[in-house]
Amino acid sequence: MSEALLHTYATWAEIVLAVVTFVSLFFITAPYGRHGRGGWGPEISQRLAWVLMELPAVALWIGIYAMGSHAWEAAPLALLVIWQIHYVNRTFVFPFRIRADGKTTPVSIVLTAVVFNSLNAYVNARWVSEFGSYDTSWLYDARFLVGAAVFATGFAINQHADWVLMNLRKPGETGYKIPRGGLYAYITCPNYFGEILEWTGWAIATWSLAGLSFALYTIANLAPRARDHHRWYQSKFSDYPKERRALVPFVW
Ligand code: NDP
């Protein structure tokens, strides 16, 4: 089998995984963060979990990218920068900014995320520097420019939303408060909304099935979790804002 065919199969496997994830998460709430509960095996510190889970999206991604025959061309490099802006923050900055003292994550969740992020690194990095075709004119193509703008908008929304959450707890606190400000006026999970916009922008900027597969997976993973968070807030806080939707302003 040629590697190009293998890559196509890997990309479709990610799309199938998105469908399986979406259906599963309607029945099982992923057991981390506020939805953590016993019965999912041994646990490790939440901070370490984040670093381990996201590391393949930085290190493996760069390793796979570097092996591609277009690795030193301008447009693939621009796409690398876009990807890594998100993942360097998520892997090495975000875990050390959250108030996670004493919080743990099941090793089973960490392993699942490592496997997915490794598959995703292969699908996207290999596409960008080997199987995709992006000459320098791609940097002026409307699809790249619109995609990069959508990504940047999503990144800004995600960063602001995460920042609001990080600042809800005082040092040493572990409980939950109602977040306010920015898109929290409209939705419960602007961090997830921003993340979905980011990878939708990536799909547009790469104009590829590889990029689309990750955008679909992100929606499949985060839409059910947004529903779970939304219901959780409504059950915990009697004064939770009634007009607030779960994930999409004014819609859902
Ligand atoms: P959450 O919103 O559940 O939590 C983010 C952080 O804020 C955690 O430290 C959490 O604490 C804390 N927090 C959340 N709500 C409150 C509150 N009301 N009061 C006080 N503290 C609060 O996000 P996730 O952990 O699910 O995700 C974190 C980031 O990772 C997001 O930006 C998300 O978009 C991204 N992500 C992306 C995925 C993808 O498929 N691309 C998958 C999963 C996450 P605690 O942990 O104690 O609840």
Residues whose N, C-alpha, C, O or C-beta is under 5 A from the ligand:
A	BS01	NDP	G33 R34 I98 R99 D162 L165 M166 L168 R169 T174 G175 Y176 K177 I178 P179 N191 Y192 E195 T218 N221
